[in-house]
Every structure is written in C-alpha cells, then in structure tokens.
C-alpha cells in the first residue's frame, strides 16, 4: 500500500505492508513540486512488481467528499480523478492530523517526550495538536477495533490575548491581516513574524528554533513567547475536546521540542480557572517519531485492507 503525508511544506511517501510496517520512506520539498500526481505516480512506479493498488493520503487541509485541499499550499484535488490517474483500486484521503491521531496507539515510549509529570497514558480521548506550516488538531476516540477520529480546522479559530504583552504582539498581526487566527501566530511563518516583532530581526523559522536550542538570547525570548501561546491554546483544546491526554506534533513542535519541558508551556496549559487541577492530571507528550503521519496513514490502510 502507498501511504503519504502531504503537508504545505513537504510531502512524505512510503510503502506499507499488510502489518503496517513502513518501507522506502522519502521526503520531498513541495516548493519544487509542480505536479503532486506525477510525484505519486513516480512512487508507485518505483515499487515495480509490488506496485500498490491501494493508497492512503493524509493532507494538510479539509477533506470534503470528493474534494480535498492542501490549505497553505493552495492545492486542490478530486479524489476520484486522482484515483483514476494513478490506476488505483482504492484511494482514501484524510486530514493530516486525522492520520496523526490514528498513529497514537502505535507510538512506543521512545517516540514520546513527557512535558511535566509523566502521568500514565490513557487509551481514549487522545488529542493531538500542533504547529507546522499551519496549526492542526484531532481527537482519537477509542472504540474497540474501530477507533474514531474527530478532525478539525482549529487552526482557524480566532486568537485573543490573555496578557498585556500578548495584546501588544497580536495588535501587530491585527494591523497587518485583520482578525487574527491561531495559525497566523502558531506556525512556522508565525514564529518568524513573532521574532521580527519581538526582536526586530528577520530569520527563517528553522534558524530561530536552532538559535533558541543553542541558547541565543533573542531567539529564546521568541521561543518562550511562542510556547506560552502554544500552551494556552493546547489547554483550550483539551477542555474543548474533554481530552484525557495531549500529544504535541508538527514541524515547529519538533524544532522546539528540547525547550518545551523546561518552558512555561505546562504552566500556561493548566492556567484555565477553575479547571487547573483537572488539566494538571492530563499527560502531555511530544511526538519525536520521525514519520508519525506515515505511521498513522499505514494504520488506516492496515485496518481497511
């Protein structure tokens, strides 16, 4: 089976066997991809005699019946047309965070980094959320052998301020774009703009995360501000979904992962009166598995096959 994790920045492809094991995983930058279908065709052809006739794609955007959209890349496709072009007997397309949610039961302890007390992980109502090119979230509801996932477009919720410092920063975004949504700040491009507002310096988000990990003062200021907002939104979502555990994912999360446990993330996550004690009992884990989106797509493929 062909499995894919199609984000706004990168596309990841792999083959998966009937047991869900990944093989031949590859990553391609989307900036150089003019035709996603041709890229998928190449991956199918490379399988040779093992050419898959079944594929599962996780895409960074909403999936509605036949149409799906990669929101921050501007790509729009017809599932049926893509299935015909690729010569597939079956094509399943889900939101990328829906695929991530399906990966959660298959993550090993080595794939996870605890934030705060390492409470035991439950098996039901598992929330996964986080920033990459945008901001995604989904909830896994365990239901025997057929778990259900509630996907969302939570990254497009309005973002407000909880402190005077946040109000001053969000005012910059408001003047530039009008009403501010979560992923305008909690994303790769949001991290870069936040750094420019706070420090007067233009840098790529990867450079900011790298500098913050290395202890650079200005980058650490930006990272700490970002992680405070991230912790608050994660707490909001945990309450909205009545989640029993929270998993943090996305490319920006990966870049800042070493900083999160010692940051204010956990404190701000719990700072939701009158539910501080309730939120304090929720385990938080950072996903450090290299390809969780592919793992989730493979889990979907295995169950459907």
C-alpha positions as a Markdown table, in Angstrom:
| # | Residue | x | y | z |
|---|---|---|---|---|
| 1 | Unk | 0.0 | 0.0 | 0.0 |
| 2 | Unk | 1.2 | 3.5 | -0.7 |
| 3 | Unk | 0.9 | 6.0 | 2.2 |
| 4 | Unk | 1.6 | 9.7 | 2.1 |
| 5 | Unk | 1.8 | 12.7 | 4.4 |
| 6 | Unk | 1.2 | 15.8 | 2.3 |
| 7 | Unk | 1.9 | 19.0 | 4.1 |
| 8 | Unk | 2.2 | 22.5 | 2.9 |
| 9 | Unk | 6.0 | 22.4 | 3.1 |
| 10 | Unk | 6.9 | 18.8 | 2.4 |
| 11 | Unk | 5.4 | 15.6 | 1.0 |
| 12 | Unk | 6.4 | 12.3 | 2.6 |
| 13 | Unk | 5.8 | 9.0 | 0.9 |
| 14 | Unk | 6.3 | 5.3 | 1.8 |
| 15 | Unk | 5.1 | 1.8 | 1.1 |
| 16 | Unk | 3.4 | -0.1 | 3.9 |
| 17 | Unk | 2.8 | -3.8 | 4.1 |
| 18 | Unk | -0.3 | -5.6 | 5.5 |
| 19 | Unk | 1.2 | -5.3 | 9.0 |
| 20 | Unk | 1.5 | -1.6 | 8.7 |
| 21 | Unk | 5.3 | -1.6 | 8.6 |
| 22 | Unk | 6.8 | 1.3 | 6.6 |
| 23 | Unk | 9.4 | 0.8 | 3.8 |
| 24 | Unk | 11.2 | 3.1 | 1.4 |
| 25 | Unk | 10.1 | 6.4 | 3.2 |
| 26 | Unk | 11.2 | 9.5 | 1.3 |
| 27 | Unk | 10.6 | 13.2 | 1.8 |
| 28 | Unk | 10.2 | 15.8 | -1.0 |
| 29 | Unk | 10.0 | 19.6 | -0.6 |
| 30 | Unk | 6.8 | 20.9 | -2.1 |
| 31 | Unk | 8.4 | 24.1 | -3.3 |
| 32 | Unk | 9.9 | 22.1 | -6.2 |
| 33 | Unk | 6.8 | 20.0 | -6.9 |
| 34 | Unk | 4.7 | 21.3 | -9.8 |
| 35 | Unk | 2.5 | 18.2 | -10.1 |
| 36 | Unk | 1.7 | 16.2 | -7.0 |
| 37 | Unk | 0.1 | 13.5 | -9.0 |
| 38 | Unk | 3.3 | 12.9 | -11.0 |
| 39 | Unk | 5.2 | 12.6 | -7.7 |
| 40 | Unk | 2.7 | 9.9 | -6.5 |
| 41 | Unk | 3.0 | 8.2 | -9.9 |
| 42 | Unk | 6.7 | 8.1 | -9.6 |
| 43 | Unk | 6.5 | 6.5 | -6.1 |
| 44 | Unk | 4.0 | 3.9 | -7.4 |
| 45 | Unk | 6.2 | 3.0 | -10.4 |
| 46 | Unk | 9.3 | 2.7 | -8.2 |
| 47 | Unk | 7.6 | -0.2 | -6.4 |
| 48 | Unk | 8.0 | -2.3 | -9.5 |
| 49 | Unk | 6.2 | -5.6 | -9.3 |
| 50 | Unk | 4.9 | -4.6 | -5.8 |
| 51 | Unk | 3.1 | -1.6 | -7.3 |
| 52 | Unk | 0.3 | -0.7 | -4.9 |
| 53 | Unk | -3.3 | -0.6 | -5.9 |
| 54 | Unk | -4.4 | 1.0 | -2.6 |
| 55 | Unk | -3.3 | 4.3 | -1.1 |
| 56 | Unk | -4.0 | 6.4 | 1.9 |
| 57 | Unk | -3.1 | 10.1 | 1.8 |
| 58 | Unk | -3.0 | 12.4 | 4.8 |
| 59 | Unk | -3.3 | 16.0 | 3.6 |
| 60 | Unk | -2.9 | 19.3 | 5.5 |
| 61 | Unk | -6.3 | 20.7 | 4.9 |
| 62 | Unk | -10.0 | 19.8 | 4.9 |
| 63 | Unk | -11.4 | 16.8 | 3.1 |
| 64 | Unk | -15.0 | 17.1 | 1.9 |
| 65 | Unk | -16.5 | 14.2 | 0.0 |
| 66 | Unk | -14.6 | 14.1 | -3.4 |
| 67 | Unk | -12.6 | 17.3 | -2.9 |
| 68 | Unk | -9.6 | 17.9 | -0.7 |
| 69 | Unk | -7.4 | 20.9 | -0.2 |
| 70 | Unk | -3.8 | 21.5 | 0.9 |
| 71 | Unk | -4.7 | 24.8 | 2.6 |
| 72 | Unk | -1.4 | 26.6 | 2.9 |
| 73 | Unk | -0.1 | 25.4 | -0.5 |
| 74 | Unk | -3.2 | 26.2 | -2.5 |
| 75 | Unk | -3.5 | 22.7 | -4.0 |
| 76 | Unk | -7.0 | 21.3 | -4.6 |
| 77 | Unk | -7.8 | 17.8 | -6.0 |
| 78 | Unk | -10.6 | 15.4 | -6.8 |
| 79 | Unk | -10.1 | 12.1 | -5.1 |
| 80 | Unk | -11.8 | 10.2 | -7.9 |
| 81 | Unk | -9.8 | 11.9 | -10.6 |
| 82 | Unk | -6.6 | 11.3 | -8.8 |
| 83 | Unk | -7.5 | 7.6 | -8.2 |
| 84 | Unk | -8.1 | 7.1 | -12.0 |
| 85 | Unk | -4.9 | 8.9 | -12.9 |
| 86 | Unk | -2.8 | 6.7 | -10.5 |
| 87 | Unk | -4.5 | 3.5 | -11.5 |
| 88 | Unk | -5.6 | 2.7 | -8.0 |
| 89 | Unk | -8.5 | 0.4 | -7.0 |
| 90 | Unk | -9.0 | 2.4 | -3.8 |
| 91 | Unk | -7.8 | 5.8 | -2.5 |
| 92 | Unk | -8.5 | 7.1 | 1.0 |
| 93 | Unk | -7.8 | 10.7 | 1.8 |
| 94 | Unk | -7.9 | 12.1 | 5.3 |
| 95 | Unk | -6.8 | 15.3 | 7.1 |
| 96 | Unk | -3.1 | 15.0 | 8.1 |
| 97 | Unk | -3.9 | 15.3 | 11.9 |
| 98 | Unk | -6.6 | 12.7 | 11.5 |
| 99 | Unk | -3.8 | 10.4 | 10.3 |
| 100 | Unk | -1.6 | 11.5 | 13.2 |
| 101 | Unk | -4.4 | 10.6 | 15.6 |
| 102 | Unk | -4.5 | 7.1 | 14.2 |
| 103 | Unk | -0.8 | 6.8 | 14.9 |
| 104 | Unk | -1.1 | 7.4 | 18.6 |
| 105 | Unk | -1.8 | 3.8 | 19.7 |
| 106 | Unk | 1.3 | 2.6 | 17.8 |
| 107 | Unk | 3.8 | 5.0 | 19.3 |
| 108 | Unk | 6.4 | 3.5 | 21.6 |
| 109 | Unk | 7.8 | 5.2 | 24.8 |
| 110 | Unk | 11.0 | 6.1 | 22.8 |
| 111 | Unk | 8.8 | 8.0 | 20.4 |
| 112 | Unk | 7.5 | 10.4 | 23.1 |
| 113 | Unk | 8.9 | 13.1 | 25.4 |
| 114 | Unk | 7.0 | 14.0 | 28.5 |
| 115 | Unk | 6.1 | 17.5 | 29.4 |
| 116 | Unk | 5.6 | 17.8 | 33.2 |
| 117 | Unk | 4.7 | 14.8 | 35.4 |
| 118 | Unk | 4.8 | 11.6 | 33.3 |
| 119 | Unk | 1.3 | 10.5 | 34.1 |
| 120 | Unk | 0.2 | 7.2 | 32.7 |
| 121 | Unk | -1.3 | 7.5 | 29.2 |
| 122 | Unk | -4.9 | 6.5 | 28.8 |
| 123 | Unk | -6.3 | 4.8 | 25.7 |
| 124 | Unk | -9.3 | 7.1 | 25.0 |
| 125 | Unk | -9.9 | 10.7 | 24.1 |
| 126 | Unk | -6.4 | 11.4 | 22.9 |
| 127 | Unk | -5.8 | 14.9 | 21.5 |
| 128 | Unk | -3.0 | 15.6 | 19.0 |
| 129 | Unk | -2.3 | 19.2 | 18.0 |
| 130 | Unk | 0.5 | 21.5 | 17.0 |
| 131 | Unk | 2.1 | 24.0 | 14.6 |
| 132 | Unk | 3.8 | 23.4 | 11.3 |
| 133 | Unk | 3.0 | 25.3 | 8.2 |
| 134 | Unk | -0.4 | 25.8 | 9.8 |
| 135 | Unk | -1.9 | 24.5 | 13.1 |
| 136 | Unk | -3.8 | 21.2 | 13.2 |
| 137 | Unk | -5.7 | 19.1 | 15.8 |
| 138 | Unk | -7.7 | 15.9 | 16.0 |
| 139 | Unk | -9.1 | 13.7 | 18.7 |
| 140 | Unk | -8.9 | 9.9 | 18.8 |
| 141 | Unk | -11.9 | 8.2 | 20.5 |
| 142 | Unk | -11.0 | 4.6 | 21.2 |
| 143 | Unk | -13.9 | 2.2 | 20.2 |
| 144 | Unk | -12.6 | -1.3 | 20.3 |
| 145 | Unk | -11.0 | -2.3 | 17.0 |
| 146 | Unk | -12.6 | 0.6 | 15.1 |
| 147 | Unk | -11.3 | 3.9 | 16.7 |
| 148 | Unk | -13.0 | 7.1 | 15.6 |
| 149 | Unk | -11.2 | 10.3 | 15.0 |
| 150 | Unk | -12.7 | 13.8 | 15.1 |
| 151 | Unk | -10.7 | 16.1 | 12.8 |
| 152 | Unk | -10.9 | 19.8 | 12.9 |
| 153 | Unk | -9.7 | 23.1 | 11.5 |
| 154 | Unk | -8.9 | 24.5 | 14.9 |
| 155 | Unk | -6.0 | 26.5 | 13.4 |
| 156 | Unk | -8.6 | 28.9 | 12.0 |
| 157 | Unk | -10.1 | 29.8 | 15.4 |
| 158 | Unk | -9.7 | 33.4 | 16.4 |
| 159 | Unk | -6.7 | 34.1 | 18.6 |
| 160 | Unk | -7.1 | 36.6 | 21.5 |
| 161 | Unk | -4.8 | 37.9 | 24.2 |
| 162 | Unk | -4.5 | 36.8 | 27.8 |
| 163 | Unk | -1.8 | 39.3 | 28.9 |
| 164 | Unk | -0.8 | 42.9 | 28.0 |
| 165 | Unk | 2.3 | 41.6 | 26.3 |
| 166 | Unk | 0.2 | 39.2 | 24.1 |
| 167 | Unk | -2.2 | 42.1 | 23.3 |
| 168 | Unk | 0.7 | 44.3 | 22.0 |
| 169 | Unk | 2.0 | 41.5 | 19.8 |
| 170 | Unk | -1.4 | 40.4 | 18.5 |
| 171 | Unk | -2.1 | 44.1 | 17.7 |
| 172 | Unk | 0.8 | 43.9 | 15.1 |
| 173 | Unk | -0.8 | 40.9 | 13.4 |
| 174 | Unk | -4.2 | 42.6 | 13.6 |
| 175 | Unk | -3.0 | 45.7 | 11.8 |
| 176 | Unk | -1.4 | 43.6 | 9.1 |
| 177 | Unk | -4.1 | 41.0 | 8.5 |
| 178 | Unk | -7.3 | 42.0 | 10.3 |
| 179 | Unk | -8.8 | 39.5 | 12.7 |
| 180 | Unk | -6.1 | 37.1 | 13.9 |
| 181 | Unk | -6.4 | 33.3 | 13.8 |
| 182 | Unk | -4.4 | 30.8 | 15.7 |
| 183 | Unk | -2.2 | 29.6 | 12.9 |
| 184 | Unk | -1.1 | 33.1 | 11.9 |
| 185 | Unk | 1.0 | 33.1 | 15.1 |
| 186 | Unk | 1.3 | 29.4 | 15.9 |
| 187 | Unk | 3.0 | 28.2 | 12.7 |
| 188 | Unk | 6.4 | 28.4 | 11.1 |
| 189 | Unk | 5.6 | 31.7 | 9.4 |
| 190 | Unk | 4.1 | 32.9 | 12.6 |
| 191 | Unk | 7.2 | 32.1 | 14.6 |
| 192 | Unk | 9.3 | 34.1 | 12.0 |
| 193 | Unk | 6.9 | 37.1 | 12.2 |
| 194 | Unk | 6.8 | 36.9 | 16.0 |
| 195 | Unk | 10.6 | 37.0 | 16.1 |
| 196 | Unk | 10.6 | 40.1 | 13.9 |
| 197 | Unk | 8.1 | 41.9 | 16.1 |
| 198 | Unk | 9.9 | 41.0 | 19.4 |
| 199 | Unk | 13.5 | 41.3 | 18.3 |
| 200 | Unk | 13.5 | 43.3 | 15.0 |
| 201 | Unk | 15.2 | 40.6 | 13.2 |
| 202 | Unk | 14.1 | 38.6 | 10.1 |
| 203 | Unk | 15.0 | 35.0 | 10.2 |
| 204 | Unk | 13.6 | 31.7 | 8.9 |
| 205 | Unk | 11.7 | 29.7 | 11.5 |
| 206 | Unk | 14.3 | 26.9 | 11.3 |
| 207 | Unk | 17.1 | 29.3 | 12.1 |
| 208 | Unk | 15.1 | 30.8 | 15.0 |
| 209 | Unk | 14.5 | 27.3 | 16.5 |
| 210 | Unk | 18.1 | 26.3 | 16.0 |
| 211 | Unk | 19.3 | 29.5 | 17.7 |
| 212 | Unk | 16.9 | 29.0 | 20.6 |
| 213 | Unk | 18.1 | 25.5 | 21.1 |
| 214 | Unk | 21.7 | 26.8 | 21.1 |
| 215 | Unk | 20.8 | 29.4 | 23.8 |
| 216 | Unk | 20.8 | 32.6 | 21.8 |
| 217 | Unk | 19.1 | 35.2 | 23.9 |
| 218 | Unk | 16.9 | 36.8 | 21.3 |
| 219 | Unk | 15.7 | 33.5 | 19.9 |
| 220 | Unk | 15.0 | 32.2 | 23.4 |
| 221 | Unk | 12.7 | 35.2 | 24.0 |
| 222 | Unk | 10.8 | 34.4 | 20.9 |
| 223 | Unk | 10.6 | 30.7 | 21.6 |
| 224 | Unk | 9.3 | 31.3 | 25.2 |
| 225 | Unk | 6.6 | 33.7 | 24.0 |
| 226 | Unk | 5.6 | 31.3 | 21.3 |
| 227 | Unk | 5.5 | 28.3 | 23.7 |
| 228 | Unk | 3.3 | 30.3 | 26.2 |
| 229 | Unk | 0.7 | 30.9 | 23.5 |
| 230 | Unk | 1.0 | 27.3 | 22.3 |
| 231 | Unk | 0.5 | 26.0 | 25.9 |
| 232 | Unk | -2.6 | 28.2 | 26.3 |
| 233 | Unk | -4.2 | 27.0 | 23.0 |
| 234 | Unk | -3.4 | 23.4 | 23.8 |
| 235 | Unk | -5.2 | 23.9 | 27.2 |
| 236 | Unk | -8.2 | 25.5 | 25.4 |
| 237 | Unk | -8.4 | 22.5 | 23.0 |
| 238 | Unk | -8.0 | 19.9 | 25.8 |
| 239 | Unk | -11.1 | 21.5 | 27.5 |
| 240 | Unk | -13.0 | 21.8 | 24.3 |
| 241 | Unk | -12.4 | 18.1 | 23.4 |
| 242 | Unk | -12.6 | 16.9 | 27.0 |
| 243 | Unk | -9.2 | 15.2 | 26.2 |
| 244 | Unk | -7.6 | 12.7 | 28.6 |
| 245 | Unk | -4.1 | 13.1 | 27.1 |
| 246 | Unk | -2.4 | 15.6 | 24.8 |
| 247 | Unk | 0.2 | 14.8 | 22.1 |
| 248 | Unk | 2.2 | 17.6 | 20.5 |
| 249 | Unk | 3.1 | 17.3 | 16.8 |
| 250 | Unk | 4.1 | 19.3 | 13.8 |
| 251 | Unk | 7.4 | 20.6 | 12.3 |
| 252 | Unk | 7.7 | 23.6 | 14.6 |
| 253 | Unk | 7.0 | 21.5 | 17.6 |
| 254 | Unk | 9.9 | 19.2 | 16.5 |
| 255 | Unk | 12.2 | 22.2 | 16.2 |
| 256 | Unk | 11.4 | 23.5 | 19.7 |
| 257 | Unk | 10.9 | 20.1 | 21.3 |
| 258 | Unk | 14.0 | 20.2 | 23.6 |
| 259 | Unk | 12.9 | 23.6 | 25.0 |
| 260 | Unk | 9.2 | 22.7 | 25.8 |
| 261 | Unk | 9.6 | 20.7 | 29.0 |
| 262 | Unk | 11.5 | 23.5 | 30.8 |
| 263 | Unk | 9.4 | 26.3 | 29.3 |
| 264 | Unk | 6.2 | 27.8 | 30.7 |
| 265 | Unk | 4.1 | 25.6 | 28.3 |
| 266 | Unk | 2.8 | 23.2 | 31.1 |
| 267 | Unk | 2.1 | 26.1 | 33.5 |
| 268 | Unk | 0.1 | 28.0 | 30.9 |
| 269 | Unk | -1.6 | 24.8 | 29.7 |
| 270 | Unk | -3.0 | 24.3 | 33.3 |
| 271 | Unk | -3.8 | 28.1 | 33.8 |
| 272 | Unk | -7.5 | 27.8 | 33.0 |
| 273 | Unk | -9.5 | 28.6 | 36.1 |
| 274 | Unk | -11.5 | 26.8 | 37.5 |
| 275 | Unk | -10.0 | 23.7 | 35.8 |
| 276 | Unk | -6.3 | 23.9 | 36.8 |
| 277 | Unk | -6.5 | 20.7 | 38.9 |
| 278 | Unk | -8.3 | 18.9 | 36.1 |
| 279 | Unk | -5.7 | 19.9 | 33.5 |
| 280 | Unk | -2.8 | 19.2 | 35.8 |
| 281 | Unk | -3.8 | 15.5 | 35.6 |
| 282 | Unk | -3.7 | 15.4 | 31.8 |
| 283 | Unk | -0.4 | 13.8 | 30.5 |
| 284 | Unk | 1.3 | 15.7 | 27.7 |
| 285 | Unk | 3.7 | 14.1 | 25.3 |
| 286 | Unk | 5.8 | 15.5 | 22.5 |
| 287 | Unk | 5.9 | 13.1 | 19.5 |
| 288 | Unk | 9.5 | 12.6 | 18.4 |
| 289 | Unk | 8.9 | 9.8 | 16.0 |
| 290 | Unk | 10.4 | 10.7 | 12.6 |
| 291 | Unk | 7.3 | 9.9 | 10.5 |
| 292 | Unk | 4.1 | 9.8 | 12.6 |
| 293 | Unk | 1.9 | 10.9 | 9.7 |
| 294 | Unk | 3.0 | 8.0 | 7.6 |
| 295 | Unk | 2.6 | 5.7 | 10.6 |
| 296 | Unk | -1.0 | 6.9 | 11.0 |
| 297 | Unk | -1.7 | 6.5 | 7.3 |
| 298 | Unk | -0.3 | 3.0 | 7.5 |
| 299 | Unk | -2.6 | 2.2 | 10.5 |
| 300 | Unk | -5.6 | 3.3 | 8.5 |
| 301 | Unk | -4.5 | 1.3 | 5.4 |
| 302 | Unk | -3.9 | -1.8 | 7.5 |
| 303 | Unk | -7.3 | -1.6 | 9.1 |
| 304 | Unk | -9.2 | -1.0 | 5.8 |
| 305 | Unk | -7.2 | -3.7 | 4.0 |
